[in-house]
Amino acid sequence: MPDLGAVTNGRLLFGGDYNPEQWPEETWHEDVRLMKDAGVNTVTLGVFSWAKLEPRPGERDFGWLDRLMDLMHENGIGVVLATPTSSPPPWMGHLHPDTLPVDQDGRTEWWGGRQHFSHSSAVYRRYAAAITEDLAARYGGHPALTLWHINNEYCTYDWGPEAAARFRDWLRDRYGTLDGLNEAWGTAFWSQGYGDWAEVHTPRHAHYLKNPAQVLDFKRFTSDMLLECYLAERDIVRRHTPHLPVTTNFMPLWVGQDAWRWVEEEDVVSVDLYPDPRDPLGAQSGALVQDMTRSQARGPWMLMEQAAGPVNWRGVNHPKPRGLNRLWSLQAVARGADAVCYFQWRQSRQGAEKFHSGMVSHAGERGRTYQEVKRLGAELARISGEVTGRHTVGDIAVLHDWHSWWAGSHEGRLSTQVDYAQVLTAWHRALWEAQLATDFAHPEHDLTAYKLVVVPQLYSLGDAAIENLLAYVRGGGTLVSGFLTGVADEDDRVRAGGMDSRLRELFGIRTLHEWWPLDAGESVECDGFRGTLWSEEIEKDEEATTEAAFKGGELDGLPAVLRKGRTRYLATLPDSGDLRALLAGIAAEAGVRPVLNGLPAGVEAVRRGELLFVLNHSRESVRVEVPGTHHDLLTGATVTDELTLDRYGVVVLRP
């Protein structure tokens, strides 16, 4: 199938969502002038244009889009054409209320925002297929068209009657019989046994805790229904344009989609990324999403959306300081992005996102935002030929699975203080700060290429995943696991002994006597470090070694870090610096080395192919040692042994 390379043609894509229907037509030509001046070579059209394209049921207004497609082609700007199906026109909800999603309290979510569609509605799907078919037929042969973008940020849940009917169908396919469903859901508890499929509903508002297995399956079902919507539209455009790649944009580490499953159906993996400019760990947040997206793509990927300045949904929406937009954009390129794009091109003057920044802000051409965008466009053009198509790889795999996340986040868990995404972020942060390159992987992926595999937390693991981890260690790999791993099977059924027996043997745990979660702000002292969030009462077997023990309290002397052969098990979450030191030491034993040694705090080094990106995330000027002689692709300067990076400075070094 076609991939991103079929679109880039050896150049980094640069541009963003363009919503010209918000502006008088004379503005379009001014936009094109500014785009060319800034080096923009790609725009996304049509994401929220359904009401414009189909003002009444069955009517089509393509004239404005015809003119735009021609205008882009005449000026050498490629078009990523979106299907507009994330935001149906008001007439659809008015004429067909069954197309509107229903929340778990039975309230209808009305039009007036976006994503107001029921993924299970046959009527919605029919209208979505029709507009997609007509777009593909009309523009499939247009020379401006380079890539298809299906829908936008799929994220809609639906607890309504049509979704409930589809949920029952989905469950029949999964379990076959009601006996199979009752066994999987553990319905013997609280008298929940189902005797008729008609009794089964989506997990709506309940008096007390909902059945966690039912909620888990509902999350799986929702991901699958949204994927069905994507596939229906993808197959239409692919039939018309088999030579063009197709994508849809993920959101950063969003809980609602099993992205490992979704990427199997995408030609190009793309993501939207909005770190908080006030967050001191914003760069690490970006690096995590970039590492995950690159790992899903298994090659170059597309930064579909970012903000050139402030967003409008954080409560207090701070702008990006001078230079930060450039820094974070080049960080994405360092981590494998072959496209750097924004939402959106021109900042809106009306609507819910009029205070969300654009590449051209309200300040216009003279504004700092546009001037910085223009500089970035020139720099991306300068390095394109050296960067595109090259791979960034890590020696360390961080294991992550959405199904385990879903299972571990049920209402009746042991501690609401333990948030899966925060634990995953803490482990990635430790490796990022240690300058250790990481990929992400599913626990059933082939792990043999990695020198070190870390499992921050995988509460739920199936037999295939467990056997994969055992085989990795038997093959000579080094494995480190965090707490609450292997507790339950795929149906959220607690494994005998509180952890799968194969994993207990692997980690040297004879008996897991009890879990001891910690209160907010509480910590436990351990040999050489302080533990947070969690602790466990573990009895080790004869072959295991206690590398660090709990000190004081009920768990005094019991293992906090347990080692057996090439494995470690952490029964708590060390503070960030302690976790970094621990993982860096284990990585060194496994033969994993930092990208660069001795970097100042806040400086990041990333290799992409033979190129070395050095990025200063601090607000202070720093000196960095880079042994040898290098050529900086951004400035053309020769760098020997050391360099100075200004605040938010970046160099791209070729040996």
N, C-alpha and C positions, 0 to 999 in steps of 0.2 A: 504494500500500500504506500501511497505518497506520504512523505514526512515533511518536517519543517525545512529541510534542505531544499525541497522542491520550490519553496517560497522565497528563501533568503538569497539564493544564488550567490553565495559568498559574501553577503553583506548583513550586518546586524539590522534587523527591522526596528524602526523608530517611529512612534506616532501615538495614536490613541483613539478612543471612542469619539466619533464626530456626530453631532446631533444637529445638523443644519436646519431641520424642520422647525427648530426653535427661533430661527432668525430670518429676516427678510433676504430675498435671493441676492440682492446686491452685496450682502455681507460675504457670500460664498467666495467671490473672487478675491476679496480682501483676505479671507482665510487661506486661500491657495497661495497667495503671495507670501504670507507669513510662514506657512508650512514649508515652502521651498527655501525660504531664507533660514529656517531652523533645521533644515536637513531631514524633514519628515518624509518618509517613503512608504508609509502604510497608515490607513485609517480604517476603523470599523464603523460600518454604516448599518442602520436599521434596527439596533438592539431594542429600542422602545418606540417603534414606529407603526405598530399594528393599526391603531386608530387612523393614522394618516394613510396607510396603504389600503385599508378596508374600512372606509367611513361608515358603511352600512353593510349588513350581511350580504356577502356574495359580490359586492361592488369592488372594483379595483381602481386605485389611483396610482399609477406607476410613473406618470409623466415627470414629476419632480425628481424621482430616483433615477430615471433615465438620464436626465440632464446632469445629475451629480456623478453618476458612473462615467459619463463621457468626460466631464470636467476633470475628474481624477486621472483618467487615462491620458488625456491631452497634456497633463502636467507631470506625468511619470510617477504618479502616486498609486500604489496598489491598494485594492479594497478587500478587506475582510468583511464579507457580507453575512450579517446575522439574520437568523430567523427571529421574528419579533414576539415569540410566543410566551415570554415571561410576563408580559403585561397586556392581557386581553382588553379590548375596547369596552367602554361602559355598556354598549348595546348587548354584549354577550351575557353579562350578568343580569341585565334587565330582562332580556327575553328568555334566558335559560338559567334560573337561579341554581339549578343543580350543578352548574359549572363552578360555583364558588366553594371554597374550602370551609369546613366547619371545625371549630376548635374542640378541645376535649370537654368543654362545658356546654357544648351544643350551640354555641353562638356562631353565626355566619360571619365570615370575613369578607367585607364588601369591597367593591372597587373604590378607587380614590387614592390608592397607593400603588403597589406593584406586587408581583408574585401571587395575585389573587385568582388562582386556578386550582381546581381539584385534579390532581394527577390521575385519578381513577375515572374521571368523567368521560364517557364515550362521546358526548357532544363536544366538549373541549378538544379532545383528541382529533375529532373529525375536522373541526375548524382549523386546528393547528396544522394538520396534514394538508389541507386545501391551500392555505396561504403559503406553506413551504413548497408545495408542488408548483404553484404559479411563479414564485420567486426563482426557483431552480430552472424552470422552463424558459423564463424570460432572460435571465442573466447568466445562465450556465456557460454560454459562449462568449460573454463579454470579455474583452481583453484586459480590463482593469481587475477582474476577479482573480484573487490569488488563494483564498482560503475561506472555508465556511465556519461560522461561529453559531452553534445551536443554542437557542434560549439564552439564559444568563443566570449564573449563580443559583443553580437548582437548590432549593431549600424549603419547599412547601410541605408541611404536614397537613393531613386531613383525617379527621375522625368521623366524617359524615356517613350517610347511609350507603352511598355508592362505593365509598372506600371500604366500608365494612363488608359489603358483598364481595369485593375483590380480595379483601383480606381472607375471607373464608375460602375462596378459590385457591389463594396462595398457600394456605395451611393444608388444604386437601392435597395439593401437589407435594408439599414437604413431608407430610406425615401419613397420607393415605387413608387412615381411618381415625375415628374419634378415639378409639383406644390408644392409638399412637400419639394423638394430640394430648390426651389426658396424662399419659406417661411422661411425655416431654415437659409438660407444664406443671407436673406435680400437683394435680388438682385434688388429690386426696386431702390436701391441706385446706382447711377452712371450707370444706363442703362445696368445692368448686367444680365437681365433675360434670362434664357436658354429655348430654344424652341425645342432642340433636344439633346439627350444624347451625340451625337458625338461632340457637342460643348464643353463639359465639359473636362477639362484637369487638370493635376497636377498644383499647383500654381507656374508656372515658373516665370522667371525674368519679372518684369512689369515696366512700365514707372514711376509709382508712387505707393502709398500704395496698397498692395494686400487686397483682401476681407478677413477680419480676420476670419470669419466663415469657409471659404474655407480652409484657412491655418490650423485652428483648426482641421477640419475633416481630412486633409492630415496627421497631426501628429497622430491622432487616427488610421487612416488607416495603417500608417507605422508600428506602434506598433503591430497591428493585423497581418500584413503580415509577420513580423519577427516571431511572435508567431506561425503562420501557419507553417513556416519552422521548428521551434523547434518541434512542435507537430508531424509533419510528421516523423522526425527522432526518436523522443522519442517513438512513437508507434511501430516503427520497432524493436528497441532494447527491448522494453517491451514485445513484442510478443515472442522473443527468450528467454528472461530472466525475467519473471514476478517477480522473487524473489529478484531482484537487484534494488536498487534505482537509480533514474535518476536526473541529475541536469544540469543547465547551469549557468555561472557566470555573475552576475550583476556588473555594475560599480557603484561607490559611487555617490548616488543622481544624476544619469544621467537623463537628461530631456527626452530622447527619448523612454522610455519604461514605460507603465503603469504596474509597478511591482506588484501592488495589484492584477491585473488580471493574471499576469504571475505566481505568486506563487501558484495559485490554480492548476496549472498544473505541479508543481515540487514536487518530493518526498523529496528533500534536497534543502534548500535555501543556495546559496553560493554567495560570493561577493569578489571583488578585492578592495584593500584599500591601497592608497599611500599618506598619509599625508606628507607634506613638512617638513623635519627635521629642517629647519630654521624658520618655522612658530611658533610663540609663542602660537598659538591656535591649533597647530597640534593635540594635545591630545583630544581637544574638537571636532575637525573635525572627528577624529577616533571614538570618543564616539557616535557622532550623527549617523554615518553610522552603527555602531554596534547596537545601539538601534533600528534603523529602520529595519535592517536585522533580528534581533531577533524577532521583532514584526511581520514581515512578516512570519517568520518560525513558530511563536507561540511555540517556544522551541529551542533546540540546532540548531546551524547553522554552516556553513563551511566558514572559511577564506581561500578562494581558492588561492588568490594571495596577496602578499605584497613584499616589497623590503628588502633584507638583508642589503643593503647599498644604494648608489645613484641610481636614475633613469637616463634616458637619454633624457627627453623631456621637461625639465623646462627652458631651456635656460642656466641657471647656475645650475648644478646638484650637490648639496652638499651631502657628505656622512652622514651616521648616526653616531653621536658621540658614544663613548663606552657606552654600556648599554642601549641605546635607543631602539634598536631592541628587546631586551628582555622585556623592559618595555611595549612597545606597543603590543607585542605579548600576554603578560599576561593580559593586559587591555582587549583584545579581549576575552580571556578565561573568565575573570571576567564577561563580558557582554554576556556570553552564548555560545561562540564558542566551539565546540567539535573537531575542526580541525584547525590547524595552519600551513598554507602552503605558498609557495613562488613562484614567477616567478623570476628566475628559479633555478634549481639545480646547474649547472655549468655555469659560465659566458661565453658567446659566444666570440669567437675570430674574427668572421666575421659577416657581416650583419648589419642591421640598429640598432640593440640593443646590439652591442658588448660592449658598455659602461654602459649598464644597469646591475646592480650587480646580482650576483648569490650567493647561499649558499656557493659555493666554488668560490671564486673570482679569478682574475688573479694572485693573490699572492699565491694561492694554499693552501695546507693543513696547512702551517705555518701561513697563513694570519690571521689577527685579525677577519675578518668576519667569517671564518669557525670555529675558536676557540669559538667565541661567539655563533654560531649556535649549536655547540657541547654541550656547557654548557646548552643552552636552552632546547635541546632535553632531556638531563638528568633530568632537573627540571620538564618538562612536564610529563615524565614517572613517576616521584616521586609523582605527585599530581593526576594522571589520575583517579585512583580508587575512589578518594574523590569528583571528579568534574563532570565527564561525566554523561550526562542525567539530571543533576540538572538544575532548572530553575531560571532565573533572571526576576523579575517582578517589575513594577512600579505602584505607586498610581496615577500617572498623565498621561493622554493621550495627545499627541501633534497631532493635526489633520493635515493630509497632503493628497493631491490629485493631481495626475499628470494632469488630465483634466483641473482642475482649474489653474494650473501652465501654461499649454499651452495657455489657453484662455487669461490669464492676461498678457502674454508677447508679444502681438501683436504690430506691428510697430506704430500704432496710439494711443498708450496709453498716459495717462496724464503726466507721468514722466519716462524717461529712467533711472533715478537715483534709482528708486524702482526696485530692483531685488528680485524676489521671494525667490530664494535660500539663499540670504543674510539675508532676513527678517526671514526666517525659522531658519537659523543658529543662528541669534541673540537671538531669543526666547529660543532655546535649550541651548545656551551658558548660559543664565541667570539662567536656572534651573540647569544646570550641575554645575555651580560655587556655587550654593546654596546647593549642595549635595542632590538634590532631584531626585529620580529615576523616569525615564520617559520611557513610551512606545510610539510608534507611532500607529495611527489608521486612517482608512478611515472615512470620515464623516458619512457614512451609517452603520458603524460597531456598534455592541452592546457596549455601553459605560457605562452600569450600574455599572460595577465593579470599576470604577474610582471615586476617591474622587474629582478630579479636571480635567477639560478638558480645554485645551488652543487651540485657533485658531490663529496662528500667522498672517495668511492671506489666505482667500479662496475667491478669486474674483468671481469665478463662483460656484454656488451651485444649485443643482436640488431640486425639491420639497421634495423628499424622505429624502435628507440630512437635509434640514431645519426642517422638522417634527421630525427627529431624535434628533436634538439639542433641540427643544422645549420639547420633551418628557423627555430628560435627565434632564433638569432644573425642569420640573414639578415633576419629581421623586426625587428631593432633591439634584441634583448635582450642583456643582459650575462651572460656565463657564466664561472664559475670552477670549475676541476677540480683535484682532488687526484691524487696518483700512483696507479699501478696501475689506471688506468681504460681501458676499451676494449681490454684485453689479449687477451681470448678471446671466442669466439662462444657461442651458446646450448649447444653441445655440449662446452664447455670445450676447444675447439680454438684454439690460439694463433693470433692473426691474423698474417698476413705482416708482418714488420717489427717484431713485438713490441707493436704497437698498431695499431688499425685505421687504414688510410691516410687515410681521410676526417677522422678526428680529428687525426691528425698534421698534416695540412694546415690544419685549423681552428686548432690551437694554435701553429702555426709551428715544428713539429718536423721537420726534414729527416731526421734519423736518430736513432733511440734505440739507441745503441751497446750499453749494458749497464746492468743494474740493480745497485745497490750497497747492499744492505740493511745496517743498522747493528746492532751487538750491543746487548744490554740495557745501558742506561745510557750508551751511546755517543752522541755528538752531532757535528754538523758546523757549522762557522762559515760564516755567509753574510753578505752585505752587510746590516747593520742588524739581524740576528736570528740565533738559533741554531736549527738544524734537528735533528729527532729521528726515530727509527725507520727512516728510509729516505733514499736519495739515488739519483740517476740520471745516467748519462753521456749527455747530450743535445747534439746538434748542431742549432742553429737554422737556419731558412731566412732569406733576405734581408729578408723583410717583418716578421719578428719582432724584438722588443726584449727584451734581458735587463734586467729590472727589479731583480733581485738575483742575484748570482753566488755560487757556492761559493768559500770562501777557504781555501787550503792543501790539502794532500793531493792525491790522484789527480785530483780534479775541479776543481782550482783554476781559477777564471775561467769555468767552464761555468755555464749557467743553472740557478739554483735556483727563480726565479720568472720565467716567460716570458710576455710579452704580445704578442698579435697582434690588432689591432682591438679588439673588445669582449670578448675572451677573455683569461683568464690560466690558466696551468698551473703547479702547484706540484709540484716534483720532490722535496720533502721535507715533513715536518710541522713547521711552526714551533712554538716554545713557545707556551703558551696565550695569554699577553699579546701576543706578536708576531702570532699568528694573528688575535686580536681586532682589533688595530690595522690589520692588512692588510685584513681583510674589511670593517671599518667604513669605511675609506677608499674601497674599491671600491664599497660600497653608497652612499656619499655621491655619488660620481660618477654612479651610476645613478639618483639622485634619491630614494633611500630615507633616511628620517630616523628618529632614535630616537623612541620613544613620549614620553619626557621627557628633556630635556638635563640634565646636571650632577648626576645622582643619586649619592648616597653609595654606597660599596661595600656590596654585600649587599642593596640595595634594588631592587625590581623594579616596573616599571610596565606594565600591560596594559590595553588598551582592549577592551571588549566592547560593541559598539554605541556609544552616546554616553557610556557609563559608563567611568570611569577607576578601575581598581584599583591601589592603591599598597601594596606588601607589603614589610615589613622582615624579611629573612631573617637578620639579625644579632642578636646577644645584647645589643646596646647601643642606647640611645635615640638617634634621629637626627632632624635637621631636614631637611625636604624642601621645595623650592620647587615650587609648583603655581600658575603664573600664572593670575590671574582669581579669580572667586568661585564657590564650589562648595557643594553640599549633601551632607554625609556621610550616606548611607542607613543606616549602622549605628548612628550615635549621634543623628542629627537635627541635628548641629551645622553651622554655616556656616563654611566654610574660605575664607580670602582670602589668596592669594599664597603662603602657606607653612603648614606644619603640622609637628607633632612626632609621631613614631611611636615608641612604646615597643618594647622587644625583642619580636620576633615580631608586631608590630602590623600592622593592616590598616585601610585606609579604602576605601570605595566611593563615589566622588564623581560626582555628577550636576551638569552645568553649570547 
